[in-house]
Amino acid sequence: MMKTQRIVILGAGGDGLVIAGAVENLARSGKEVMVAGFLDDSQNEEAFFEGYPLLGTLDEWGFLDSDIQFIPAIQKVGDMARRATRIEGLGIPTERWTSIIHPQTMISDTAQIGRGVYIAAFCTLQPRCRIHDFSSLRAGAALGHDTTVSRHGYIGPNAVMCGRSALGVGAHLGPGAVLLDGRCLGDYAIAGINAGITKDVPPYGVVMGNPAKRT
């Protein structure tokens, strides 16, 4: 009998519940997975969050059973650099990170997906996509061939990366935004809702509108 994979989500907020829901969907589809609980730095005296156990702060991950695996849910636009450092600084071994891929998504056999990645429902990943560790793809995101999402990259609902485009470390592509062929959204840069990015965006840049312009 296959052992059930127990997953602890880092961050007991809205994003954490989104990932928990995806795990529950995987379980209903026949996968041997379950949410073992949450770790969260802003804990109160409550023992549960929306029915799931609160197991301590992020730094207390080492007190949990050795078969527990983790996935982060603390990414936040405008605060990605600090939160990426927080995740990396925990010292969780590489093999203890897991990725959650919603059963209702389409991924090419040649796509590469790292650890600690969340991919929501109805995403499309075309051939030779590369999704690096701790990235998050929200519902309906569409990635063209040969696209790259660097560590801690975030793609909002229904956003599009056209072929050979790239997100830098911690970059945020907002809901409905489109990154054109071959363009790059630099490290920790932000593209707003429905932005049409026709030119490379430098690190930490913020662009809005269609065509997108610096703010």
Backbone as CSV, one residue per row, in Angstrom:
resi,resn,N_x,N_y,N_z,CA_x,CA_y,CA_z,C_x,C_y,C_z
1,MET,0.842,-1.199,0.000,0.000,0.000,0.000,0.879,1.251,0.000
2,MET,0.559,2.205,-0.870,1.338,3.438,-0.951,1.088,4.304,0.280
3,LYS,2.168,4.851,0.836,2.050,5.715,2.009,1.535,7.089,1.597
4,THR,0.614,7.627,2.383,0.054,8.947,2.089,1.096,10.032,2.302
5,GLN,1.249,10.903,1.311,2.162,12.031,1.416,1.524,13.110,2.279
6,ARG,2.169,13.460,3.385,1.655,14.481,4.291,2.352,15.804,3.997
7,ILE,1.556,16.842,3.778,2.080,18.135,3.342,1.741,19.208,4.361
8,VAL,2.734,19.994,4.729,2.534,21.162,5.579,2.755,22.405,4.730
9,ILE,1.806,23.325,4.813,1.834,24.551,4.007,2.395,25.680,4.861
10,LEU,3.370,26.405,4.315,3.983,27.524,5.022,3.199,28.790,4.711
11,GLY,2.410,29.245,5.678,1.584,30.417,5.496,0.114,30.073,5.605
12,ALA,-0.514,30.490,6.711,-1.926,30.158,6.945,-2.805,31.337,6.563
13,GLY,-2.781,31.690,5.299,-3.610,32.778,4.801,-4.400,32.327,3.598
14,GLY,-4.834,33.301,2.798,-5.640,32.974,1.627,-4.927,32.067,0.651
15,ASP,-3.655,32.379,0.342,-2.903,31.542,-0.587,-2.722,30.137,-0.033
16,GLY,-2.537,30.040,1.277,-2.406,28.733,1.895,-3.654,27.888,1.712
17,LEU,-4.811,28.524,1.858,-6.066,27.799,1.671,-6.267,27.390,0.212
18,VAL,-5.788,28.221,-0.713,-5.865,27.857,-2.131,-5.079,26.569,-2.383
19,ILE,-3.869,26.498,-1.842,-3.050,25.296,-2.024,-3.677,24.105,-1.309
20,ALA,-4.211,24.342,-0.104,-4.885,23.254,0.615,-6.028,22.687,-0.215
21,GLY,-6.787,23.565,-0.874,-7.880,23.099,-1.720,-7.385,22.248,-2.872
22,ALA,-6.231,22.619,-3.452,-5.667,21.830,-4.545,-5.236,20.453,-4.054
23,VAL,-4.674,20.397,-2.839,-4.298,19.102,-2.271,-5.535,18.230,-2.077
24,GLU,-6.615,18.835,-1.585,-7.854,18.078,-1.406,-8.378,17.580,-2.753
25,ASN,-8.262,18.394,-3.802,-8.678,17.961,-5.134,-7.837,16.785,-5.626
26,LEU,-6.542,16.834,-5.351,-5.670,15.718,-5.721,-6.085,14.444,-4.993
27,ALA,-6.419,14.586,-3.712,-6.845,13.419,-2.941,-8.127,12.823,-3.512
28,ARG,-9.068,13.695,-3.902,-10.322,13.199,-4.472,-10.108,12.533,-5.831
29,SER,-9.030,12.917,-6.519,-8.743,12.309,-7.811,-7.979,10.994,-7.684
30,GLY,-7.680,10.597,-6.440,-7.034,9.308,-6.213,-5.596,9.363,-5.753
31,LYS,-5.019,10.552,-5.645,-3.648,10.678,-5.171,-3.603,10.492,-3.648
32,GLU,-2.544,9.851,-3.186,-2.380,9.614,-1.750,-1.683,10.819,-1.119
33,VAL,-2.428,11.900,-0.929,-1.894,13.130,-0.346,-2.878,13.676,0.668
34,MET,-2.369,14.460,1.620,-3.230,15.112,2.602,-2.529,16.339,3.156
35,VAL,-3.317,17.314,3.612,-2.777,18.481,4.298,-2.626,18.125,5.777
36,ALA,-1.386,18.127,6.250,-1.134,17.818,7.657,-1.309,19.051,8.539
37,GLY,-1.286,20.243,7.947,-1.474,21.459,8.707,-0.703,22.621,8.125
38,PHE,-0.630,23.699,8.911,0.038,24.937,8.504,1.124,25.311,9.514
39,LEU,2.159,25.950,9.010,3.092,26.720,9.833,2.920,28.183,9.464
40,ASP,2.889,29.061,10.470,2.645,30.474,10.197,3.307,31.327,11.275
41,ASP,3.957,32.420,10.842,4.669,33.278,11.794,3.750,34.165,12.620
42,SER,2.561,34.442,12.151,1.655,35.348,12.869,0.568,34.556,13.580
43,GLN,0.999,33.651,14.436,0.046,32.779,15.106,-0.595,33.459,16.306
44,ASN,-1.806,33.026,16.603,-2.453,33.428,17.839,-2.638,32.180,18.698
45,GLU,-3.585,32.210,19.589,-3.788,31.082,20.495,-4.621,29.962,19.883
46,GLU,-5.073,30.161,18.643,-5.906,29.139,18.020,-5.070,27.907,17.660
47,ALA,-5.704,26.739,17.780,-5.023,25.494,17.431,-5.295,25.072,15.999
48,PHE,-6.329,25.689,15.371,-6.711,25.307,14.022,-6.953,26.545,13.169
49,PHE,-6.770,26.376,11.853,-7.073,27.418,10.881,-7.965,26.798,9.823
50,GLU,-9.230,27.232,9.774,-10.198,26.698,8.822,-10.238,25.161,8.848
51,GLY,-10.114,24.619,10.041,-10.205,23.172,10.210,-8.885,22.425,10.120
52,TYR,-7.822,23.098,9.711,-6.508,22.466,9.613,-5.656,22.818,10.848
53,PRO,-4.838,21.894,11.321,-4.009,22.185,12.495,-2.981,23.291,12.229
54,LEU,-2.824,24.191,13.195,-1.707,25.143,13.202,-0.592,24.512,14.021
55,LEU,0.543,24.291,13.392,1.595,23.461,13.980,2.764,24.247,14.542
56,GLY,2.731,25.568,14.426,3.827,26.384,14.932,4.220,27.458,13.944
57,THR,5.359,28.089,14.200,5.887,29.097,13.289,6.732,28.429,12.210
58,LEU,7.119,29.190,11.206,7.914,28.618,10.130,9.208,28.005,10.646
59,ASP,9.814,28.636,11.648,11.089,28.147,12.161,10.972,26.814,12.885
60,GLU,9.754,26.399,13.177,9.557,25.145,13.905,9.376,23.941,12.994
61,TRP,9.672,24.097,11.724,9.518,22.988,10.782,10.327,21.769,11.196
62,GLY,11.482,21.990,11.804,12.372,20.890,12.165,11.832,19.987,13.258
63,PHE,10.800,20.426,13.978,10.208,19.604,15.023,9.171,18.624,14.482
64,LEU,8.836,18.762,13.208,7.820,17.892,12.613,8.445,16.577,12.137
65,ASP,7.600,15.584,11.920,8.068,14.263,11.493,8.902,14.365,10.222
66,SER,9.874,13.482,10.111,10.829,13.559,9.005,10.208,13.246,7.647
67,ASP,9.002,12.643,7.635,8.372,12.357,6.357,7.469,13.491,5.874
68,ILE,7.315,14.528,6.685,6.519,15.687,6.281,7.221,16.420,5.149
69,GLN,6.444,16.860,4.151,6.982,17.696,3.084,6.302,19.061,3.128
70,PHE,6.961,20.042,2.522,6.548,21.432,2.667,6.336,22.102,1.316
71,ILE,5.457,23.113,1.341,5.283,23.988,0.184,4.992,25.390,0.706
72,PRO,5.608,26.437,0.123,5.398,27.799,0.624,4.137,28.445,0.062
73,ALA,3.526,29.292,0.888,2.371,30.074,0.447,2.434,31.449,1.077
74,ILE,3.630,32.062,1.061,3.790,33.375,1.695,4.218,34.448,0.703
75,GLN,4.171,34.115,-0.610,4.542,35.122,-1.601,3.564,36.298,-1.554
76,LYS,4.086,37.515,-1.759,3.223,38.699,-1.761,3.832,39.765,-2.648
77,VAL,3.024,40.307,-3.549,3.508,41.338,-4.456,4.028,42.525,-3.658
78,GLY,5.185,43.051,-4.062,5.800,44.175,-3.380,6.671,43.777,-2.213
79,ASP,6.609,42.510,-1.795,7.401,42.046,-0.655,8.117,40.738,-0.989
80,MET,8.316,40.494,-2.280,8.836,39.203,-2.700,10.284,38.983,-2.272
81,ALA,11.105,40.021,-2.312,12.513,39.839,-1.965,12.664,39.390,-0.512
82,ARG,11.967,40.049,0.393,12.066,39.679,1.808,11.510,38.285,2.057
83,ARG,10.407,37.976,1.420,9.780,36.679,1.660,10.562,35.540,1.003
84,ALA,11.178,35.817,-0.132,12.048,34.808,-0.731,13.222,34.501,0.188
85,THR,13.793,35.541,0.781,14.896,35.347,1.726,14.436,34.547,2.935
86,ARG,13.204,34.796,3.375,12.655,34.048,4.513,12.543,32.564,4.191
87,ILE,12.013,32.251,3.023,11.864,30.852,2.622,13.224,30.174,2.502
88,GLU,14.143,30.823,1.798,15.467,30.233,1.578,16.230,30.077,2.896
89,GLY,16.010,31.014,3.830,16.759,31.005,5.079,16.305,29.971,6.087
90,LEU,15.194,29.283,5.826,14.717,28.282,6.768,15.632,27.067,6.853
91,GLY,16.351,26.818,5.785,17.269,25.682,5.785,16.586,24.332,5.607
92,ILE,15.381,24.327,5.049,14.688,23.062,4.799,15.414,22.317,3.677
93,PRO,15.765,21.049,3.890,16.483,20.300,2.840,15.682,20.233,1.545
94,THR,16.395,20.208,0.430,15.760,20.214,-0.883,14.726,19.109,-1.022
95,GLU,15.047,17.919,-0.532,14.148,16.788,-0.711,12.874,16.875,0.130
96,ARG,12.806,17.840,1.056,11.609,17.994,1.883,10.579,18.944,1.248
97,TRP,10.965,19.627,0.165,10.013,20.481,-0.543,9.242,19.653,-1.558
98,THR,7.939,19.904,-1.655,7.126,19.227,-2.661,6.447,20.261,-3.551
99,SER,5.981,19.828,-4.695,5.209,20.689,-5.596,3.784,20.170,-5.691
100,ILE,2.843,21.086,-5.835,1.434,20.739,-5.957,0.943,21.201,-7.325
101,ILE,0.460,20.261,-8.103,-0.063,20.544,-9.441,-1.517,20.108,-9.480
102,HIS,-2.399,21.056,-9.679,-3.829,20.761,-9.701,-4.125,19.748,-10.808
103,PRO,-5.018,18.789,-10.538,-5.291,17.766,-11.561,-5.910,18.306,-12.842
104,GLN,-6.508,19.480,-12.794,-7.125,20.048,-13.994,-6.195,21.073,-14.642
105,THR,-5.059,20.619,-15.073,-4.122,21.483,-15.780,-3.433,20.666,-16.853
106,MET,-2.790,21.330,-17.816,-2.153,20.634,-18.929,-0.678,21.007,-18.984
107,ILE,0.175,20.004,-18.868,1.611,20.242,-18.824,2.300,19.363,-19.855
108,SER,3.104,19.987,-20.701,3.858,19.239,-21.706,4.818,18.264,-21.034
109,ASP,5.045,17.146,-21.693,5.985,16.157,-21.169,7.404,16.689,-21.088
110,THR,7.701,17.741,-21.855,9.058,18.276,-21.842,9.219,19.480,-20.913
111,ALA,8.158,19.850,-20.210,8.268,20.935,-19.229,9.077,20.453,-18.025
112,GLN,9.810,21.369,-17.407,10.604,21.057,-16.221,10.071,21.868,-15.046
113,ILE,9.773,21.177,-13.958,9.164,21.823,-12.795,10.006,21.531,-11.563
114,GLY,10.376,22.592,-10.848,11.213,22.448,-9.674,10.431,22.037,-8.443
115,ARG,11.017,22.291,-7.276,10.405,21.933,-5.997,9.763,23.153,-5.354
116,GLY,8.755,22.885,-4.525,8.069,23.973,-3.847,7.231,24.819,-4.776
117,VAL,6.811,24.252,-5.900,6.052,24.963,-6.932,4.561,24.660,-6.772
118,TYR,3.729,25.671,-6.962,2.279,25.473,-7.010,1.773,25.843,-8.395
119,ILE,1.012,24.923,-9.021,0.396,25.174,-10.323,-1.097,24.932,-10.178
120,ALA,-1.890,25.974,-10.403,-3.329,25.929,-10.159,-4.075,25.284,-11.323
121,ALA,-5.396,25.232,-11.184,-6.246,24.623,-12.200,-6.204,25.404,-13.512
122,PHE,-6.341,24.668,-14.607,-6.518,25.214,-15.961,-5.298,25.981,-16.478
123,CYS,-4.138,25.739,-15.885,-2.904,26.287,-16.456,-2.489,25.445,-17.662
124,THR,-1.748,26.083,-18.571,-1.204,25.384,-19.733,0.289,25.657,-19.818
125,LEU,1.082,24.596,-19.822,2.535,24.714,-19.947,2.954,23.994,-21.226
126,GLN,3.423,24.754,-22.189,3.794,24.202,-23.478,5.228,23.671,-23.457
127,PRO,5.686,23.038,-24.554,6.979,22.352,-24.536,8.149,23.225,-24.084
128,ARG,9.006,22.596,-23.302,10.282,23.131,-22.821,10.131,24.327,-21.886
129,CYS,8.976,24.450,-21.249,8.859,25.417,-20.151,9.784,25.001,-19.017
130,ARG,10.336,25.974,-18.322,11.152,25.683,-17.138,10.619,26.500,-15.969
131,ILE,10.110,25.805,-14.963,9.538,26.436,-13.782,10.457,26.123,-12.605
132,HIS,11.139,27.129,-12.102,12.119,26.897,-11.054,11.462,26.920,-9.668
133,ASP,12.255,26.532,-8.673,11.757,26.315,-7.313,10.961,27.499,-6.763
134,PHE,9.924,27.166,-5.992,9.125,28.109,-5.199,8.297,29.073,-6.041
135,SER,8.071,28.740,-7.301,7.234,29.583,-8.154,5.761,29.246,-7.940
136,SER,4.897,30.176,-8.342,3.458,29.987,-8.169,2.730,30.427,-9.439
137,LEU,1.952,29.519,-10.023,1.168,29.806,-11.231,-0.303,29.698,-10.873
138,ARG,-1.039,30.782,-11.052,-2.443,30.817,-10.656,-3.374,30.391,-11.793
139,ALA,-4.627,30.216,-11.455,-5.597,29.583,-12.353,-5.626,30.234,-13.731
140,GLY,-5.543,29.400,-14.756,-5.670,29.870,-16.123,-4.414,30.459,-16.733
141,ALA,-3.292,30.443,-16.015,-2.042,30.962,-16.579,-1.638,30.119,-17.792
142,ALA,-1.140,30.792,-18.826,-0.734,30.107,-20.058,0.709,30.446,-20.380
143,LEU,1.556,29.423,-20.470,2.980,29.614,-20.736,3.323,28.998,-22.079
144,GLY,3.862,29.821,-22.978,4.254,29.357,-24.293,5.527,28.532,-24.250
145,HIS,5.917,28.029,-25.402,7.096,27.167,-25.478,8.367,27.922,-25.071
146,ASP,9.279,27.215,-24.434,10.604,27.731,-24.081,10.566,28.917,-23.127
147,THR,9.529,29.032,-22.346,9.460,30.099,-21.345,10.176,29.665,-20.069
148,THR,10.610,30.660,-19.293,11.332,30.392,-18.052,10.737,31.220,-16.927
149,VAL,10.434,30.561,-15.823,10.008,31.234,-14.607,11.070,30.962,-13.552
150,SER,11.789,31.999,-13.147,12.864,31.824,-12.179,12.315,31.619,-10.777
151,ARG,13.199,31.329,-9.832,12.816,31.045,-8.451,11.921,32.144,-7.885
152,HIS,10.878,31.726,-7.194,9.936,32.633,-6.529,9.121,33.474,-7.507
153,GLY,9.114,33.109,-8.785,8.285,33.831,-9.745,6.805,33.615,-9.471
154,TYR,6.001,34.607,-9.807,4.556,34.559,-9.528,3.807,34.994,-10.775
155,ILE,2.895,34.131,-11.248,2.095,34.421,-12.427,0.634,34.434,-12.013
156,GLY,-0.023,35.573,-12.194,-1.395,35.743,-11.751,-2.399,35.017,-12.631
157,PRO,-3.660,34.965,-12.180,-4.709,34.290,-12.939,-4.830,34.827,-14.360
158,ASN,-4.897,33.907,-15.327,-5.123,34.214,-16.744,-4.019,35.054,-17.375
159,ALA,-2.873,35.140,-16.726,-1.738,35.829,-17.338,-1.100,34.925,-18.398
160,VAL,-0.391,35.566,-19.340,0.179,34.833,-20.474,1.658,35.170,-20.620
161,MET,2.476,34.127,-20.747,3.869,34.290,-21.147,4.005,33.715,-22.548
162,CYS,4.307,34.578,-23.523,4.478,34.100,-24.888,5.835,33.406,-25.034
163,GLY,6.018,32.707,-26.145,7.200,31.878,-26.349,8.522,32.594,-26.082
164,ARG,9.413,31.904,-25.387,10.783,32.345,-25.098,10.841,33.556,-24.168
165,SER,9.743,33.905,-23.529,9.784,34.995,-22.555,10.254,34.459,-21.207
166,ALA,10.584,35.365,-20.284,11.175,34.928,-19.017,10.779,35.846,-17.874
167,LEU,10.571,35.253,-16.708,10.395,35.973,-15.453,11.664,35.805,-14.631
168,GLY,12.174,36.925,-14.108,13.330,36.870,-13.243,12.957,36.377,-11.853
169,VAL,13.951,36.299,-11.000,13.741,35.852,-9.625,12.716,36.755,-8.938
170,GLY,11.678,36.160,-8.360,10.686,36.917,-7.601,9.850,37.885,-8.411
171,ALA,9.883,37.789,-9.731,9.085,38.690,-10.565,7.603,38.347,-10.456
172,HIS,6.755,39.362,-10.637,5.307,39.207,-10.473,4.601,39.659,-11.744
173,LEU,3.973,38.703,-12.435,3.186,38.988,-13.631,1.719,38.995,-13.210
174,GLY,1.098,40.168,-13.214,-0.224,40.344,-12.652,-1.331,39.640,-13.419
175,PRO,-2.517,39.545,-12.818,-3.654,38.890,-13.467,-3.954,39.482,-14.838
176,GLY,-4.097,38.610,-15.834,-4.445,39.043,-17.175,-3.330,39.708,-17.948
177,ALA,-2.149,39.840,-17.365,-1.031,40.487,-18.062,-0.466,39.567,-19.140
178,VAL,0.168,40.181,-20.150,0.765,39.420,-21.249,2.218,39.853,-21.419
179,LEU,3.137,38.894,-21.357,4.558,39.131,-21.591,4.873,38.614,-22.992
180,LEU,5.210,39.523,-23.899,5.374,39.153,-25.305,6.607,38.292,-25.541
181,ASP,6.647,37.701,-26.742,7.718,36.779,-27.125,9.101,37.350,-26.827
182,GLY,9.913,36.565,-26.168,11.303,36.910,-25.954,11.563,38.001,-24.945
183,ARG,10.540,38.538,-24.326,10.722,39.635,-23.373,10.989,39.088,-21.972
184,CYS,11.587,39.925,-21.142,11.962,39.513,-19.791,11.415,40.499,-18.769
185,LEU,10.775,39.975,-17.752,10.375,40.751,-16.580,11.440,40.492,-15.530
186,GLY,12.243,41.522,-15.216,13.442,41.350,-14.413,13.194,40.918,-12.979
187,ASP,14.288,40.623,-12.287,14.208,40.168,-10.901,13.369,41.131,-10.057
188,TYR,12.383,40.583,-9.357,11.505,41.320,-8.432,10.738,42.468,-9.099
189,ALA,10.663,42.445,-10.415,9.855,43.438,-11.124,8.381,43.064,-11.018
190,ILE,7.503,44.051,-11.250,6.060,43.862,-11.132,5.374,44.378,-12.398
191,ALA,4.523,43.542,-12.976,3.656,43.969,-14.077,2.226,43.941,-13.567
192,GLY,1.517,45.050,-13.685,0.183,45.176,-13.120,-0.878,44.417,-13.890
193,ILE,-2.104,44.518,-13.388,-3.245,43.824,-13.973,-3.425,44.231,-15.442
194,ASN,-3.546,43.222,-16.313,-3.803,43.406,-17.751,-2.704,44.177,-18.478
195,ALA,-1.525,44.245,-17.900,-0.418,44.932,-18.576,-0.009,44.183,-19.841
196,GLY,0.343,44.946,-20.877,0.871,44.371,-22.102,2.350,44.715,-22.198
197,ILE,3.230,43.773,-21.867,4.663,44.057,-21.745,5.336,43.785,-23.080
198,THR,5.728,44.855,-23.774,6.325,44.749,-25.106,7.832,44.966,-25.092
199,LYS,8.374,45.393,-23.942,9.809,45.637,-23.801,10.295,44.986,-22.511
200,ASP,11.590,44.689,-22.455,12.164,44.145,-21.224,11.954,45.118,-20.074
201,VAL,11.688,44.576,-18.890,11.511,45.384,-17.689,12.702,45.123,-16.773
202,PRO,13.415,46.162,-16.331,14.607,45.951,-15.505,14.252,45.440,-14.113
203,PRO,15.221,44.920,-13.389,14.979,44.462,-12.023,14.316,45.541,-11.173
204,TYR,13.347,45.131,-10.380,12.592,45.984,-9.452,11.731,47.035,-10.154
205,GLY,11.636,46.976,-11.472,10.772,47.909,-12.186,9.303,47.580,-11.966
206,VAL,8.456,48.604,-12.119,7.007,48.428,-12.012,6.379,49.010,-13.266
207,VAL,5.588,48.191,-13.978,4.952,48.652,-15.207,3.452,48.412,-15.136
208,MET,2.721,49.318,-15.782,1.256,49.248,-15.822,0.789,49.615,-17.230
209,GLY,-0.430,49.176,-17.556,-1.054,49.604,-18.797,-0.755,48.730,-19.988
210,ASN,-1.385,49.111,-21.127,-1.197,48.370,-22.368,-1.135,49.371,-23.529
211,PRO,0.073,49.567,-24.103,1.329,48.918,-23.749,1.847,49.373,-22.386
212,ALA,2.564,48.496,-21.719,3.006,48.769,-20.351,4.061,49.861,-20.319
213,LYS,3.947,50.729,-19.298,4.905,51.800,-19.086,5.354,51.818,-17.638
214,ARG,6.558,52.315,-17.418,7.092,52.403,-16.054,6.274,53.383,-15.224
215,THR,6.104,53.078,-13.961,5.394,53.978,-13.050,6.372,54.596,-12.071
